[in-house]
């Protein structure tokens, strides 16, 4: 039985870049909503302008970050499983 030699790197495919972009957009929405709720100042030019907009952007940003993180893990985990299968075949 051989020990695994190391982890394989995640391949940067267009799907991975799409999920990373969605994650960054979610972080921006989350930060904009949180900053307005904390300080009353808009992070972006004129968004958000009210407590309702900031709460919606906070929740939407959190949901987008969760979706993006789950899909990034889905992209990364099958590659790790395939590398384990190759080690067992040796």
N, C-alpha and C positions, 0 to 999 in steps of 0.2 A: 504494500500500500504506500503510495507516494503522498507526501504532503503538498497542499496547493502552493504554487510558487508566488502568487500575488494576485492582486485584483486587476481586472481589465479596466481601462478607462472608458467612460461613457462616450459613445460616438456622437458628435455634434451634427445631427441631421436637421433638415428643415422643421420637422415636427418638434424637436427639442427646442429650437430657437423660437418657435411659435409659443410653446408653453412658457419659456423664459420671458418673452415679451408680455404675455398675459399676466405673469407674476409681477413684473415691474409695473404694469398699469394698475394692478390691484394694490400694490404698495403705495403708489402715488395717490389713488383715491382714498385709501385708508389714512394716509398721512394728512391729506387735505381735510378730511372730516375730523380727525383727531385734533389737528391744530386749531380749527375753528371752534370746536367745543372747549378746548383748553384755554385759548387766548382771545378768541373772538376776531382773529385775523385770518384773512384768506391766504392760503398757500399759493394758489394760482392767481391769475389776474383778477377775476371777479367771481371765483367759484370756491367754495360755497358762499352764499350770501345770507343764509338763514340757518337756524338750528335744525329744521327739518331736512334741508339739503345736506347738511353736514352729517346728520345721523344716517341718512340713506347712503351717502358716499362711504361712510365708515363701514356699514354693514355690507354693501356691495363690494368694497375693496377686500374685506375679510373673506367673503365667499369666493371671489375670484382668486385670491391667494391660495385658498384651500383646494380649489379645483386644479389650479396649476401645479401645486405641490403633489397632489395625488397622481396626476398624469405624468409628471416628471419621474416620480418613483416607479410608475408603471413602465416607463421607457427604460429605466435603469435596472430594475430587478430581473427581467428575463435575460439580460446579458450576463448577469452574475450567475443565474441558474445554468445557462449554457456552458459557462466556464467550469462549473462544478462537474457537469456531466462529462466533459472532456477529461478531467482529472481521474474520474472513476474508470474510464475506458482504458487508461494506460496500464 
